[in-house]
Amino acid sequence: MKMGFKSTGTSKQWIAKEVGMVKQEEYNKKGKLMSSSQLTAFHKN
């Protein structure tokens, strides 16, 4: 993913069938958690 800045680290993503990504965590190269996002609501059409 390109976001206009350079970053080195790792990312973990949790994917749910028929939903998609429900959680994501990004860590810097030292393993420190830098950001986290989580799905809080889902409505199936």
PDBQT receptor file of N, H, CA, C and O in Angstrom, charges set to zero:
ATOM      1  N   MET A   1       0.849  -1.160   0.000  1.00  0.00    +0.000 N 
ATOM      2  CA  MET A   1       0.000   0.000   0.000  1.00  0.00    +0.000 C 
ATOM      3  C   MET A   1       0.900   1.230   0.000  1.00  0.00    +0.000 C 
ATOM      4  O   MET A   1       1.895   1.260   0.724  1.00  0.00    +0.000 OA
ATOM      5  N   LYS A   2       0.575   2.227  -0.785  1.00  0.00    +0.000 N 
ATOM      6  H   LYS A   2      -0.233   2.202  -1.373  1.00  0.00    +0.000 HD
ATOM      7  CA  LYS A   2       1.349   3.453  -0.847  1.00  0.00    +0.000 C 
ATOM      8  C   LYS A   2       0.551   4.575  -0.197  1.00  0.00    +0.000 C 
ATOM      9  O   LYS A   2      -0.595   4.837  -0.562  1.00  0.00    +0.000 OA
ATOM     10  N   MET A   3       1.193   5.244   0.793  1.00  0.00    +0.000 N 
ATOM     11  H   MET A   3       2.124   5.031   1.090  1.00  0.00    +0.000 HD
ATOM     12  CA  MET A   3       0.479   6.268   1.541  1.00  0.00    +0.000 C 
ATOM     13  C   MET A   3       1.239   7.595   1.588  1.00  0.00    +0.000 C 
ATOM     14  O   MET A   3       0.910   8.452   2.409  1.00  0.00    +0.000 OA
ATOM     15  N   GLY A   4       2.237   7.788   0.738  1.00  0.00    +0.000 N 
ATOM     16  H   GLY A   4       2.504   7.092   0.071  1.00  0.00    +0.000 HD
ATOM     17  CA  GLY A   4       2.944   9.044   0.714  1.00  0.00    +0.000 C 
ATOM     18  C   GLY A   4       4.112   9.132   1.673  1.00  0.00    +0.000 C 
ATOM     19  O   GLY A   4       4.765  10.173   1.744  1.00  0.00    +0.000 OA
ATOM     20  N   PHE A   5       4.394   8.084   2.404  1.00  0.00    +0.000 N 
ATOM     21  H   PHE A   5       3.863   7.238   2.346  1.00  0.00    +0.000 HD
ATOM     22  CA  PHE A   5       5.563   8.056   3.271  1.00  0.00    +0.000 C 
ATOM     23  C   PHE A   5       6.140   6.650   3.263  1.00  0.00    +0.000 C 
ATOM     24  O   PHE A   5       5.456   5.682   2.930  1.00  0.00    +0.000 OA
ATOM     25  N   LYS A   6       7.409   6.556   3.636  1.00  0.00    +0.000 N 
ATOM     26  H   LYS A   6       7.964   7.342   3.907  1.00  0.00    +0.000 HD
ATOM     27  CA  LYS A   6       8.085   5.269   3.629  1.00  0.00    +0.000 C 
ATOM     28  C   LYS A   6       8.089   4.690   5.036  1.00  0.00    +0.000 C 
ATOM     29  O   LYS A   6       8.396   5.393   5.999  1.00  0.00    +0.000 OA
ATOM     30  N   SER A   7       7.753   3.429   5.156  1.00  0.00    +0.000 N 
ATOM     31  H   SER A   7       7.503   2.858   4.374  1.00  0.00    +0.000 HD
ATOM     32  CA  SER A   7       7.680   2.785   6.457  1.00  0.00    +0.000 C 
ATOM     33  C   SER A   7       8.220   1.368   6.351  1.00  0.00    +0.000 C 
ATOM     34  O   SER A   7       8.005   0.682   5.351  1.00  0.00    +0.000 OA
ATOM     35  N   THR A   8       8.917   0.939   7.386  1.00  0.00    +0.000 N 
ATOM     36  H   THR A   8       9.091   1.495   8.198  1.00  0.00    +0.000 HD
ATOM     37  CA  THR A   8       9.406  -0.428   7.441  1.00  0.00    +0.000 C 
ATOM     38  C   THR A   8       8.833  -1.093   8.682  1.00  0.00    +0.000 C 
ATOM     39  O   THR A   8       8.953  -0.564   9.787  1.00  0.00    +0.000 OA
ATOM     40  N   GLY A   9       8.221  -2.232   8.504  1.00  0.00    +0.000 N 
ATOM     41  H   GLY A   9       8.124  -2.662   7.607  1.00  0.00    +0.000 HD
ATOM     42  CA  GLY A   9       7.639  -2.949   9.635  1.00  0.00    +0.000 C 
ATOM     43  C   GLY A   9       6.775  -4.081   9.131  1.00  0.00    +0.000 C 
ATOM     44  O   GLY A   9       6.934  -4.553   8.006  1.00  0.00    +0.000 OA
ATOM     45  N   THR A  10       5.866  -4.505   9.972  1.00  0.00    +0.000 N 
ATOM     46  H   THR A  10       5.737  -4.121  10.886  1.00  0.00    +0.000 HD
ATOM     47  CA  THR A  10       4.975  -5.604   9.613  1.00  0.00    +0.000 C 
ATOM     48  C   THR A  10       3.529  -5.212   9.872  1.00  0.00    +0.000 C 
ATOM     49  O   THR A  10       3.236  -4.285  10.626  1.00  0.00    +0.000 OA
ATOM     50  N   SER A  11       2.656  -5.934   9.236  1.00  0.00    +0.000 N 
ATOM     51  H   SER A  11       2.894  -6.688   8.623  1.00  0.00    +0.000 HD
ATOM     52  CA  SER A  11       1.228  -5.699   9.383  1.00  0.00    +0.000 C 
ATOM     53  C   SER A  11       0.535  -7.044   9.550  1.00  0.00    +0.000 C 
ATOM     54  O   SER A  11       0.861  -8.009   8.859  1.00  0.00    +0.000 OA
ATOM     55  N   LYS A  12      -0.416  -7.103  10.465  1.00  0.00    +0.000 N 
ATOM     56  H   LYS A  12      -0.681  -6.319  11.026  1.00  0.00    +0.000 HD
ATOM     57  CA  LYS A  12      -1.239  -8.301  10.653  1.00  0.00    +0.000 C 
ATOM     58  C   LYS A  12      -2.672  -7.928  10.306  1.00  0.00    +0.000 C 
ATOM     59  O   LYS A  12      -3.159  -6.862  10.685  1.00  0.00    +0.000 OA
ATOM     60  N   GLN A  13      -3.337  -8.813   9.587  1.00  0.00    +0.000 N 
ATOM     61  H   GLN A  13      -2.942  -9.678   9.280  1.00  0.00    +0.000 HD
ATOM     62  CA  GLN A  13      -4.726  -8.582   9.215  1.00  0.00    +0.000 C 
ATOM     63  C   GLN A  13      -5.558  -9.809   9.558  1.00  0.00    +0.000 C 
ATOM     64  O   GLN A  13      -5.123 -10.945   9.374  1.00  0.00    +0.000 OA
ATOM     65  N   TRP A  14      -6.758  -9.558  10.057  1.00  0.00    +0.000 N 
ATOM     66  H   TRP A  14      -7.112  -8.635  10.207  1.00  0.00    +0.000 HD
ATOM     67  CA  TRP A  14      -7.715 -10.617  10.346  1.00  0.00    +0.000 C 
ATOM     68  C   TRP A  14      -8.833 -10.485   9.314  1.00  0.00    +0.000 C 
ATOM     69  O   TRP A  14      -9.438  -9.424   9.162  1.00  0.00    +0.000 OA
ATOM     70  N   ILE A  15      -9.093 -11.579   8.613  1.00  0.00    +0.000 N 
ATOM     71  H   ILE A  15      -8.602 -12.441   8.737  1.00  0.00    +0.000 HD
ATOM     72  CA  ILE A  15     -10.082 -11.601   7.534  1.00  0.00    +0.000 C 
ATOM     73  C   ILE A  15     -11.197 -12.581   7.901  1.00  0.00    +0.000 C 
ATOM     74  O   ILE A  15     -10.936 -13.708   8.322  1.00  0.00    +0.000 OA
ATOM     75  N   ALA A  16     -12.429 -12.138   7.737  1.00  0.00    +0.000 N 
ATOM     76  H   ALA A  16     -12.641 -11.222   7.395  1.00  0.00    +0.000 HD
ATOM     77  CA  ALA A  16     -13.583 -12.998   7.992  1.00  0.00    +0.000 C 
ATOM     78  C   ALA A  16     -14.282 -13.318   6.671  1.00  0.00    +0.000 C 
ATOM     79  O   ALA A  16     -14.494 -12.440   5.835  1.00  0.00    +0.000 OA
ATOM     80  N   LYS A  17     -14.629 -14.569   6.504  1.00  0.00    +0.000 N 
ATOM     81  H   LYS A  17     -14.458 -15.283   7.183  1.00  0.00    +0.000 HD
ATOM     82  CA  LYS A  17     -15.333 -15.013   5.304  1.00  0.00    +0.000 C 
ATOM     83  C   LYS A  17     -16.626 -14.227   5.139  1.00  0.00    +0.000 C 
ATOM     84  O   LYS A  17     -17.365 -14.040   6.105  1.00  0.00    +0.000 OA
ATOM     85  N   GLU A  18     -16.902 -13.767   3.929  1.00  0.00    +0.000 N 
ATOM     86  H   GLU A  18     -16.301 -13.918   3.144  1.00  0.00    +0.000 HD
ATOM     87  CA  GLU A  18     -18.097 -13.002   3.553  1.00  0.00    +0.000 C 
ATOM     88  C   GLU A  18     -18.154 -11.610   4.187  1.00  0.00    +0.000 C 
ATOM     89  O   GLU A  18     -19.169 -10.924   4.063  1.00  0.00    +0.000 OA
ATOM     90  N   VAL A  19     -17.084 -11.181   4.862  1.00  0.00    +0.000 N 
ATOM     91  H   VAL A  19     -16.260 -11.738   4.962  1.00  0.00    +0.000 HD
ATOM     92  CA  VAL A  19     -17.046  -9.848   5.466  1.00  0.00    +0.000 C 
ATOM     93  C   VAL A  19     -15.854  -9.070   4.921  1.00  0.00    +0.000 C 
ATOM     94  O   VAL A  19     -16.001  -7.933   4.473  1.00  0.00    +0.000 OA
ATOM     95  N   GLY A  20     -14.694  -9.673   4.960  1.00  0.00    +0.000 N 
ATOM     96  H   GLY A  20     -14.574 -10.597   5.325  1.00  0.00    +0.000 HD
ATOM     97  CA  GLY A  20     -13.456  -9.009   4.561  1.00  0.00    +0.000 C 
ATOM     98  C   GLY A  20     -12.593  -8.750   5.783  1.00  0.00    +0.000 C 
ATOM     99  O   GLY A  20     -12.665  -9.487   6.766  1.00  0.00    +0.000 OA
ATOM    100  N   MET A  21     -11.773  -7.702   5.725  1.00  0.00    +0.000 N 
ATOM    101  H   MET A  21     -11.715  -7.104   4.926  1.00  0.00    +0.000 HD
ATOM    102  CA  MET A  21     -10.880  -7.403   6.828  1.00  0.00    +0.000 C 
ATOM    103  C   MET A  21     -11.663  -6.880   8.026  1.00  0.00    +0.000 C 
ATOM    104  O   MET A  21     -12.440  -5.933   7.902  1.00  0.00    +0.000 OA
ATOM    105  N   VAL A  22     -11.455  -7.503   9.189  1.00  0.00    +0.000 N 
ATOM    106  H   VAL A  22     -10.824  -8.272   9.289  1.00  0.00    +0.000 HD
ATOM    107  CA  VAL A  22     -12.159  -7.082  10.395  1.00  0.00    +0.000 C 
ATOM    108  C   VAL A  22     -11.218  -6.433  11.411  1.00  0.00    +0.000 C 
ATOM    109  O   VAL A  22     -11.672  -5.748  12.327  1.00  0.00    +0.000 OA
ATOM    110  N   LYS A  23      -9.913  -6.645  11.251  1.00  0.00    +0.000 N 
ATOM    111  H   LYS A  23      -9.544  -7.201  10.507  1.00  0.00    +0.000 HD
ATOM    112  CA  LYS A  23      -8.941  -6.042  12.160  1.00  0.00    +0.000 C 
ATOM    113  C   LYS A  23      -7.596  -5.947  11.460  1.00  0.00    +0.000 C 
ATOM    114  O   LYS A  23      -7.243  -6.805  10.650  1.00  0.00    +0.000 OA
ATOM    115  N   GLN A  24      -6.849  -4.897  11.779  1.00  0.00    +0.000 N 
ATOM    116  H   GLN A  24      -7.136  -4.201  12.437  1.00  0.00    +0.000 HD
ATOM    117  CA  GLN A  24      -5.501  -4.735  11.239  1.00  0.00    +0.000 C 
ATOM    118  C   GLN A  24      -4.627  -4.073  12.296  1.00  0.00    +0.000 C 
ATOM    119  O   GLN A  24      -5.052  -3.140  12.977  1.00  0.00    +0.000 OA
ATOM    120  N   GLU A  25      -3.395  -4.571  12.422  1.00  0.00    +0.000 N 
ATOM    121  H   GLU A  25      -3.050  -5.328  11.868  1.00  0.00    +0.000 HD
ATOM    122  CA  GLU A  25      -2.411  -3.978  13.311  1.00  0.00    +0.000 C 
ATOM    123  C   GLU A  25      -1.124  -3.758  12.533  1.00  0.00    +0.000 C 
ATOM    124  O   GLU A  25      -0.720  -4.609  11.741  1.00  0.00    +0.000 OA
ATOM    125  N   GLU A  26      -0.482  -2.624  12.755  1.00  0.00    +0.000 N 
ATOM    126  H   GLU A  26      -0.810  -1.933  13.399  1.00  0.00    +0.000 HD
ATOM    127  CA  GLU A  26       0.785  -2.325  12.103  1.00  0.00    +0.000 C 
ATOM    128  C   GLU A  26       1.850  -2.118  13.165  1.00  0.00    +0.000 C 
ATOM    129  O   GLU A  26       1.641  -1.406  14.147  1.00  0.00    +0.000 OA
ATOM    130  N   TYR A  27       3.007  -2.758  12.952  1.00  0.00    +0.000 N 
ATOM    131  H   TYR A  27       3.177  -3.336  12.154  1.00  0.00    +0.000 HD
ATOM    132  CA  TYR A  27       4.122  -2.714  13.884  1.00  0.00    +0.000 C 
ATOM    133  C   TYR A  27       5.347  -2.111  13.205  1.00  0.00    +0.000 C 
ATOM    134  O   TYR A  27       5.560  -2.308  12.008  1.00  0.00    +0.000 OA
ATOM    135  N   ASN A  28       6.160  -1.369  13.980  1.00  0.00    +0.000 N 
ATOM    136  H   ASN A  28       5.987  -1.210  14.952  1.00  0.00    +0.000 HD
ATOM    137  CA  ASN A  28       7.400  -0.845  13.412  1.00  0.00    +0.000 C 
ATOM    138  C   ASN A  28       8.445  -1.960  13.365  1.00  0.00    +0.000 C 
ATOM    139  O   ASN A  28       8.170  -3.086  13.780  1.00  0.00    +0.000 OA
ATOM    140  N   LYS A  29       9.631  -1.655  12.867  1.00  0.00    +0.000 N 
ATOM    141  H   LYS A  29       9.855  -0.741  12.530  1.00  0.00    +0.000 HD
ATOM    142  CA  LYS A  29      10.646  -2.694  12.697  1.00  0.00    +0.000 C 
ATOM    143  C   LYS A  29      11.154  -3.247  14.026  1.00  0.00    +0.000 C 
ATOM    144  O   LYS A  29      11.788  -4.303  14.044  1.00  0.00    +0.000 OA
ATOM    145  N   LYS A  30      10.891  -2.556  15.144  1.00  0.00    +0.000 N 
ATOM    146  H   LYS A  30      10.376  -1.699  15.130  1.00  0.00    +0.000 HD
ATOM    147  CA  LYS A  30      11.280  -3.056  16.462  1.00  0.00    +0.000 C 
ATOM    148  C   LYS A  30      10.171  -3.891  17.107  1.00  0.00    +0.000 C 
ATOM    149  O   LYS A  30      10.349  -4.418  18.204  1.00  0.00    +0.000 OA
ATOM    150  N   GLY A  31       9.030  -4.010  16.428  1.00  0.00    +0.000 N 
ATOM    151  H   GLY A  31       8.885  -3.582  15.536  1.00  0.00    +0.000 HD
ATOM    152  CA  GLY A  31       7.923  -4.812  16.936  1.00  0.00    +0.000 C 
ATOM    153  C   GLY A  31       6.924  -4.051  17.777  1.00  0.00    +0.000 C 
ATOM    154  O   GLY A  31       6.014  -4.654  18.347  1.00  0.00    +0.000 OA
ATOM    155  N   LYS A  32       7.071  -2.727  17.869  1.00  0.00    +0.000 N 
ATOM    156  H   LYS A  32       7.810  -2.238  17.406  1.00  0.00    +0.000 HD
ATOM    157  CA  LYS A  32       6.139  -1.917  18.647  1.00  0.00    +0.000 C 
ATOM    158  C   LYS A  32       4.880  -1.646  17.834  1.00  0.00    +0.000 C 
ATOM    159  O   LYS A  32       4.965  -1.278  16.663  1.00  0.00    +0.000 OA
ATOM    160  N   LEU A  33       3.714  -1.826  18.446  1.00  0.00    +0.000 N 
ATOM    161  H   LEU A  33       3.644  -2.125  19.398  1.00  0.00    +0.000 HD
ATOM    162  CA  LEU A  33       2.433  -1.556  17.796  1.00  0.00    +0.000 C 
ATOM    163  C   LEU A  33       2.334  -0.063  17.498  1.00  0.00    +0.000 C 
ATOM    164  O   LEU A  33       2.426   0.762  18.407  1.00  0.00    +0.000 OA
ATOM    165  N   MET A  34       2.147   0.281  16.236  1.00  0.00    +0.000 N 
ATOM    166  H   MET A  34       2.072  -0.389  15.497  1.00  0.00    +0.000 HD
ATOM    167  CA  MET A  34       2.077   1.678  15.818  1.00  0.00    +0.000 C 
ATOM    168  C   MET A  34       0.646   2.123  15.537  1.00  0.00    +0.000 C 
ATOM    169  O   MET A  34       0.296   3.272  15.805  1.00  0.00    +0.000 OA
ATOM    170  N   SER A  35      -0.181   1.235  15.004  1.00  0.00    +0.000 N 
ATOM    171  H   SER A  35       0.103   0.301  14.786  1.00  0.00    +0.000 HD
ATOM    172  CA  SER A  35      -1.573   1.583  14.736  1.00  0.00    +0.000 C 
ATOM    173  C   SER A  35      -2.422   0.326  14.687  1.00  0.00    +0.000 C 
ATOM    174  O   SER A  35      -1.930  -0.778  14.453  1.00  0.00    +0.000 OA
ATOM    175  N   SER A  36      -3.701   0.527  14.913  1.00  0.00    +0.000 N 
ATOM    176  H   SER A  36      -4.100   1.424  15.103  1.00  0.00    +0.000 HD
ATOM    177  CA  SER A  36      -4.641  -0.581  14.918  1.00  0.00    +0.000 C 
ATOM    178  C   SER A  36      -5.989  -0.070  14.430  1.00  0.00    +0.000 C 
ATOM    179  O   SER A  36      -6.389   1.048  14.755  1.00  0.00    +0.000 OA
ATOM    180  N   SER A  37      -6.682  -0.881  13.659  1.00  0.00    +0.000 N 
ATOM    181  H   SER A  37      -6.357  -1.789  13.395  1.00  0.00    +0.000 HD
ATOM    182  CA  SER A  37      -8.042  -0.542  13.248  1.00  0.00    +0.000 C 
ATOM    183  C   SER A  37      -8.891  -1.804  13.334  1.00  0.00    +0.000 C 
ATOM    184  O   SER A  37      -8.412  -2.915  13.108  1.00  0.00    +0.000 OA
ATOM    185  N   GLN A  38     -10.160  -1.603  13.666  1.00  0.00    +0.000 N 
ATOM    186  H   GLN A  38     -10.549  -0.701  13.850  1.00  0.00    +0.000 HD
ATOM    187  CA  GLN A  38     -11.046  -2.740  13.871  1.00  0.00    +0.000 C 
ATOM    188  C   GLN A  38     -12.445  -2.402  13.363  1.00  0.00    +0.000 C 
ATOM    189  O   GLN A  38     -12.952  -1.304  13.593  1.00  0.00    +0.000 OA
ATOM    190  N   LEU A  39     -13.055  -3.347  12.679  1.00  0.00    +0.000 N 
ATOM    191  H   LEU A  39     -12.644  -4.239  12.492  1.00  0.00    +0.000 HD
ATOM    192  CA  LEU A  39     -14.433  -3.195  12.208  1.00  0.00    +0.000 C 
ATOM    193  C   LEU A  39     -15.357  -3.205  13.428  1.00  0.00    +0.000 C 
ATOM    194  O   LEU A  39     -15.291  -4.107  14.263  1.00  0.00    +0.000 OA
ATOM    195  N   THR A  40     -16.210  -2.199  13.516  1.00  0.00    +0.000 N 
ATOM    196  H   THR A  40     -16.265  -1.467  12.837  1.00  0.00    +0.000 HD
ATOM    197  CA  THR A  40     -17.109  -2.109  14.661  1.00  0.00    +0.000 C 
ATOM    198  C   THR A  40     -18.566  -2.364  14.303  1.00  0.00    +0.000 C 
ATOM    199  O   THR A  40     -19.400  -2.570  15.184  1.00  0.00    +0.000 OA
ATOM    200  N   ALA A  41     -18.870  -2.351  13.008  1.00  0.00    +0.000 N 
ATOM    201  H   ALA A  41     -18.192  -2.184  12.292  1.00  0.00    +0.000 HD
ATOM    202  CA  ALA A  41     -20.243  -2.645  12.582  1.00  0.00    +0.000 C 
ATOM    203  C   ALA A  41     -20.212  -3.222  11.182  1.00  0.00    +0.000 C 
ATOM    204  O   ALA A  41     -19.343  -2.881  10.380  1.00  0.00    +0.000 OA
ATOM    205  N   PHE A  42     -21.159  -4.096  10.892  1.00  0.00    +0.000 N 
ATOM    206  H   PHE A  42     -21.865  -4.373  11.544  1.00  0.00    +0.000 HD
ATOM    207  CA  PHE A  42     -21.258  -4.708   9.568  1.00  0.00    +0.000 C 
ATOM    208  C   PHE A  42     -22.722  -4.964   9.272  1.00  0.00    +0.000 C 
ATOM    209  O   PHE A  42     -23.443  -5.540  10.086  1.00  0.00    +0.000 OA
ATOM    210  N   HIS A  43     -23.152  -4.530   8.097  1.00  0.00    +0.000 N 
ATOM    211  H   HIS A  43     -22.566  -4.063   7.435  1.00  0.00    +0.000 HD
ATOM    212  CA  HIS A  43     -24.532  -4.759   7.650  1.00  0.00    +0.000 C 
ATOM    213  C   HIS A  43     -24.490  -5.463   6.314  1.00  0.00    +0.000 C 
ATOM    214  O   HIS A  43     -23.975  -4.912   5.341  1.00  0.00    +0.000 OA
ATOM    215  N   LYS A  44     -25.017  -6.659   6.247  1.00  0.00    +0.000 N 
ATOM    216  H   LYS A  44     -25.436  -7.107   7.037  1.00  0.00    +0.000 HD
ATOM    217  CA  LYS A  44     -25.044  -7.439   5.015  1.00  0.00    +0.000 C 
ATOM    218  C   LYS A  44     -26.286  -7.071   4.217  1.00  0.00    +0.000 C 
ATOM    219  O   LYS A  44     -27.392  -7.053   4.756  1.00  0.00    +0.000 OA
ATOM    220  N   ASN A  45     -26.105  -6.777   2.928  1.00  0.00    +0.000 N 
ATOM    221  H   ASN A  45     -25.206  -6.791   2.489  1.00  0.00    +0.000 HD
ATOM    222  CA  ASN A  45     -27.232  -6.427   2.059  1.00  0.00    +0.000 C 
ATOM    223  C   ASN A  45     -27.909  -7.640   1.532  1.00  0.00    +0.000 C 
ATOM    224  O   ASN A  45     -28.880  -7.529   0.783  1.00  0.00    +0.000 OA
TER     225      ASN A  45
